Amino acid sequence: MCRLFGMTTGGPRVRATFWLLDAPDSLRAQSRRMPDGTGLGWFSLGEEPVRDRAPVAAFRDADFNAEARHVVSHTFISHVRYASTGAPDVHNSHPFVMDDRLFAHNGVVRGVDVLDSWLTDVDRALIQGQTDSEFVFAYITAEIRRRGDTASGLIAAVRRIAAELPIFALNILLAESGRLWALRYPDTHELWVTTPHLTEPGAEHHLGAGREQGRVKVAAHREPTPACVLASERLDDDPGWRLLDAGELLLVDGMEASSLFPFNAPAHPLTAADLSGAESTSQA
């Protein structure tokens, strides 16, 4: 299945090198099993979302490896893709950007034609690819616009999708400058969180720095910075990882984290036996 990664410090700009490249189960390592696309998104000094995507595995992508080492931001979203809908193509690679937000998805949602019918021409103009993920994001974006609030729009959109469309999994990372939402829905795929981890501002976070009581030791002259990290699987053996509950919507605002459980079970759940060959392979 595709893999998600999210990280936010609540303000200080850092590199995500350790998690993306150097951790025992980094995104680069996972991409050897997820070969259909890679992407990294972050926020610029002007607080605008920036992303770089390619329809190749992360371990083969020179740009991904260079950006993982050099880009500094307070918030990152990354994704390695195993395609279920939409061919390997730059426009089908995550993360997506709409209305100054970054978005990545892991799972399968059927009924893209129905989702499309819920969109206006203005909503639809933001879509560049063919994936269920991008249509889901376009609908979430439309609901946020209508309601004027990110959390309310996200919840309303997921509730309607869950009530009317067949779902296998809808694990989501959604970021805007200063805030990050993570959803595990329902319990098909895992989504893990750990916070805080200590990272050197403006410097790489290396396992070689040594561990002390589940934290990373940093140089004495550096001010340690806590970071919340989310991932589809635990990236290292730190005991601080927690599996999100099924249906849990986690909001990290600055470094304040809170959880909501606003969703009923999907009305039309898909099982592994319901998936097509390509879907089944991608979700394994």
ABEGO torsion letter per residue (X at the ends): XBBBBBBBAGGBBBBAAAAAAABABBAAAAAAABAAEBBBBBBBAAGBBBBBBBABBAAABAAAAAAAAABBBABBBBBBBBBABEBBBAAABOBBBBGGBBBBBBEBBBGAAAAAAABBAAAAAABABABAAAAAAAAAAAAAAAAGBAAAAAAAAAAAAAAABBBABBBBBBBBBGBBBBBBOBAABBBBBBOBBBBBBGBBBBAAAEBBGGBBBBBAABBBBBBBBBBABBABABAABBBBBBGBBBBBBEABBBBBBABBBBABBBBAAABBAAAAAAAX
